[in-house]
Amino acid sequence: QVQLVESGGGLVQAGGSLTLSCVASRRTVGTYFMAWFRQAPGDEREFVALISRSDGSTVYGDSVRGRFTMSRDSAKNTVFLQMNNLKPEDTGVYYCAAATQIRRDYSNSNEYDYWGQGTQVTVSS
């Protein structure tokens, strides 16, 4: 098992930046695929980004590609989500998630075994 704790959310104006952090209770490199999802009120949970458990390669959702960057600090068991050029539609609760394996679709939240409590991001226009 692994516990995940997110931080770094807040209120920012459109065009601004935020960096989210997710600290895991155990080593994730080589063990877990780590991802960020977000959820706005009334919407389904949306895939944002993933970092591979092995080589650290990343993939992004269409709506954030080119603006968001996911990275990790292996020594601190932490993953980050650097969010630039934020838009009001980026508003939502951002969740960190971990999966021991990806069976079919990394963008499907059902693939993930562990979740953090979420951190709120609000982008004002």
C-alpha positions in Angstrom: 0.0 0.0 0.0 0.9 3.6 -0.4 -0.5 6.8 1.0 -0.5 10.0 -1.1 -0.7 13.5 0.1 -1.2 16.5 -2.3 -0.4 20.1 -1.6 0.1 23.3 -3.5 -3.4 24.2 -4.6 -4.8 27.7 -4.3 -6.4 30.6 -6.1 -4.6 32.1 -9.1 -5.5 34.5 -11.9 -5.8 33.3 -15.4 -2.4 33.2 -17.0 -0.7 32.5 -13.7 1.2 29.4 -12.5 1.0 26.9 -9.7 3.0 23.8 -8.7 1.3 20.9 -7.1 3.2 18.3 -5.1 2.3 14.7 -4.1 4.3 13.0 -1.5 4.1 9.2 -1.3 4.6 7.1 1.8 7.0 4.8 0.1 9.2 4.5 -3.0 7.3 4.9 -6.2 10.1 4.6 -8.8 10.0 1.1 -10.2 6.7 0.3 -8.4 3.9 2.7 -9.3 2.7 4.6 -12.3 1.9 8.0 -10.9 -0.7 10.3 -12.3 -2.7 13.5 -11.8 -6.4 13.7 -12.4 -8.8 16.6 -11.8 -12.5 16.9 -11.2 -14.7 20.0 -11.5 -18.1 20.1 -9.9 -20.6 18.0 -11.8 -18.0 16.6 -14.1 -16.3 13.2 -14.3 -12.7 12.8 -13.1 -10.4 13.9 -16.0 -6.9 12.6 -16.7 -4.2 15.2 -16.6 -0.8 13.6 -16.7 1.1 10.4 -16.0 4.8 9.5 -15.3 6.0 6.0 -15.9 7.2 4.0 -13.0 10.4 3.0 -14.9 12.0 5.5 -17.2 10.1 8.6 -16.0 8.5 9.2 -19.4 5.4 11.4 -19.3 2.1 11.7 -21.1 -0.5 14.5 -20.9 -4.2 15.0 -21.5 -5.1 17.0 -24.6 -6.4 20.0 -22.6 -3.1 20.5 -20.7 -0.4 19.4 -23.1 2.1 22.2 -23.6 1.1 24.0 -20.4 1.6 21.5 -17.7 4.7 19.5 -16.8 4.8 16.4 -14.5 8.1 15.5 -12.9 9.4 13.5 -9.9 12.0 13.7 -7.2 12.8 10.0 -6.6 14.8 10.7 -3.4 11.8 12.4 -1.8 9.1 10.0 -3.2 7.4 13.1 -4.6 5.8 13.9 -7.9 5.0 17.4 -9.1 2.7 19.1 -11.5 3.9 22.4 -12.8 0.9 24.3 -14.3 1.6 27.3 -16.4 -0.7 29.6 -18.4 -3.7 28.6 -16.2 -7.2 29.0 -17.5 -10.5 29.2 -15.7 -11.4 25.8 -17.1 -8.5 24.3 -15.2 -10.4 24.9 -12.0 -11.1 21.8 -10.0 -9.9 19.4 -7.3 -6.6 17.8 -8.4 -5.9 14.3 -7.3 -2.7 12.3 -7.2 -3.1 8.6 -8.0 -0.9 5.5 -8.1 -1.2 2.3 -10.1 0.8 -0.9 -9.8 0.1 -1.7 -13.4 -1.8 -0.2 -16.3 -4.0 -2.8 -17.9 -5.6 -1.0 -20.8 -6.0 2.8 -20.5 -3.8 5.0 -18.4 -6.4 7.8 -18.7 -9.1 5.7 -17.0 -9.3 6.4 -13.3 -10.4 2.8 -12.6 -6.8 1.7 -13.4 -5.5 3.4 -10.3 -5.3 1.7 -6.9 -4.5 4.6 -4.6 -5.6 8.2 -4.4 -4.8 11.2 -2.4 -7.4 13.5 -0.7 -7.1 16.2 -3.4 -6.1 19.8 -3.5 -8.3 22.6 -4.8 -7.2 24.8 -7.7 -9.2 27.8 -8.6 -8.4 30.0 -11.6 -10.2 33.3 -11.8 -10.8 35.1 -15.0 
